[in-house]
Amino acid sequence: MNNDNNDDRDYSDMSSSLRATYELKPGVSVYSEGGVSLRRHTRRVDNNGLKRSSDGVSGSVGARFELGRLIRADAAVGVVHRNYRDA
């Protein structure tokens, strides 16, 4: 019988983001987006003795193109940084 306990993997992830968009011309717009994320594990310390909760921030910039009524394209590049309670 296998008694592996995985309760230490349970967590809540609360996140929020904000996007600002500027329309260059009809059908072409650019945007910038930023967000925060709070990840909280149900158990403060996991089975290995690590504190796995973390805080994160993200940012991206991109462009949106409308190529007719039915086709839209979105291209973006971004970065995410996460700070864990335990190194």
N, C-alpha and C positions, 0 to 999 in steps of 0.2 A: 504494500500500500504506500502510495506517495503522499507525503504530508507537506508538500510545498505550499507556503503561505504567501500570497501575493497582495495582501491588504496594503502594503507599503507603496503600491503603485497607484492607489486611488488619489486623485487630486481634482481641484476646481481651478479653472482657468478663466479669469475675468479680464476682458480686454476691451479697449476702446480705440477708435481711430478717427481721424479728421482729414478730409480731402478738400483742397482748394483747386478749382479749375478755372482756366482762362481760355476763352474761345478766340483763336487767332483769326479764323474765318469760318464761314458755315461748313460744317463737316470736319473741321480740324481743331482740336483743343489740346492743351498741355495741362498737366496737373502735378501737384506735389501732395504727398500723403505722409502723415506721421501717426504713430500709435504707441500705446503702452499696454503691457500685459503683466498681470499678477498671477503667478501659478502657486497655489497653496496645496500641499499634500495633506491628506487627512491625518496621517501619522507624522509627527514632528521629526522623528528620526526613523530611518528605514531599517530593514533587517541587517544591513551591513554597518550600521552606526553612522550613516551619512544624513545630513540635513539637505533634502532634495528640493525644497521650495526655492522659487526664484522670481526675479523681476526682470522684465525685458522692455526694450524700446526698439522701434523700427522706423525706417524712413525710406521713401521711394520717390522717384520722379518718372513721369511717363507722358505718353501722347496717345490720343484716341483719334482714329480716322473713321469717318463714315463713307463707305464706298457704295453709295446707293441706299435704297430704303431697307434692304434686307441684310446687307453685309457691313459689319463693324469690326475694326481691328484695334487692339489695345496692346501697346508695347511699353514695358517699364523696366527699370533697374532699381534695386534697393539693397538695403543692409539691415540686419537684425543683430542686436547685441543683447545677451542674456547674462545676468549676474546671479550666480547660485549662492545660496547661504553657506554651503561648504565648498571650499576650493577643490 
